Amino acid sequence: MVIAAARGMTPGQLARQLVARDLDLILRSSTDRRRIENGEVLGRVLGALGRISHELGQWANATQGHPDDSAAVRELRRMGADLDRVIEAILTTIRKKAG
């Protein structure tokens, strides 16, 4: 991590660069990509939405098989699917703007 930081890169970027070099690949560098405005905040929001979606799925799975909760299970799954669509729409928008 120290080497990556010294080069102004994240550890993942450094690893990608080293692997590409060793395999003689030509990859688009991260400097070719435009920086996303408020990217750090957006990343935290997407992470939070993903965690909420996961929790909704866990709750739905935990109550599955209980006839009294069938409407609640359907609602939890619907809410989880809605969140998944929101996350995908945000990611699609980011990809269009960054690409």
C-alpha positions in Angstrom: 0.0 0.0 0.0 2.9 2.3 0.7 4.2 1.9 -2.9 0.8 2.5 -4.3 0.3 5.6 -2.2 3.7 6.9 -3.2 2.6 6.6 -6.9 -0.7 8.3 -6.2 -2.6 5.1 -6.8 -4.9 2.8 -4.8 -3.6 -0.7 -4.1 -6.0 -2.1 -6.7 -4.8 0.3 -9.4 -1.2 -0.7 -8.7 -2.1 -4.4 -8.8 -3.9 -3.9 -12.1 -0.9 -2.1 -13.6 1.6 -4.7 -12.4 -0.5 -7.6 -13.8 -1.1 -5.8 -17.1 2.7 -5.2 -17.4 3.5 -8.8 -16.7 1.0 -10.0 -19.2 2.0 -7.4 -21.8 -1.5 -6.0 -21.9 -2.5 -2.5 -22.9 -5.1 -1.3 -20.5 -6.8 2.1 -20.2 -5.3 3.8 -17.2 -7.4 5.3 -14.5 -6.1 8.7 -15.7 -8.1 8.2 -18.9 -11.3 8.2 -16.9 -13.0 11.4 -15.8 -13.3 11.9 -12.1 -16.9 11.5 -10.9 -18.2 14.5 -9.1 -19.0 13.7 -5.5 -17.8 10.1 -6.1 -16.9 9.4 -2.5 -20.4 10.4 -1.3 -22.0 8.5 -4.1 -20.0 5.4 -3.3 -21.2 5.6 0.3 -24.8 6.0 -0.8 -24.6 3.0 -3.2 -23.0 0.9 -0.4 -25.8 1.8 2.0 -28.4 1.0 -0.6 -26.8 -2.3 -1.3 -26.7 -3.2 2.4 -30.4 -2.2 2.8 -31.3 -4.4 -0.2 -29.4 -7.3 1.3 -31.1 -6.9 4.6 -34.5 -6.9 3.0 -33.7 -10.1 1.2 -32.5 -11.7 4.5 -35.8 -10.7 6.2 -37.8 -12.0 3.3 -35.9 -15.3 3.4 -36.3 -15.6 7.2 -40.1 -15.3 7.0 -40.6 -17.5 4.0 -42.8 -20.4 4.7 -45.0 -18.7 7.3 -48.4 -18.3 5.8 -49.3 -15.4 8.0 -46.4 -13.4 6.6 -46.8 -14.1 2.9 -48.0 -10.5 2.1 -45.0 -9.1 4.2 -42.6 -11.4 2.4 -43.9 -10.2 -1.0 -43.6 -6.6 0.1 -40.0 -7.1 1.3 -39.0 -8.7 -2.0 -40.7 -6.0 -3.9 -38.8 -3.4 -1.9 -35.5 -5.2 -2.4 -36.1 -5.4 -6.2 -36.9 -1.7 -6.3 -33.6 -0.9 -4.5 -31.7 -3.2 -6.9 -33.2 -1.3 -9.8 -32.3 2.1 -8.2 -28.7 1.0 -7.7 -28.4 -0.3 -11.3 -29.9 2.9 -12.7 -27.4 5.0 -10.7 -24.5 2.8 -11.9 -25.7 3.0 -15.5 -25.8 6.8 -15.3 -22.3 6.9 -13.8 -20.9 4.6 -16.5 -22.5 6.8 -19.3 -21.0 10.0 -17.8 -17.6 8.4 -17.1 -17.3 6.6 -20.4 
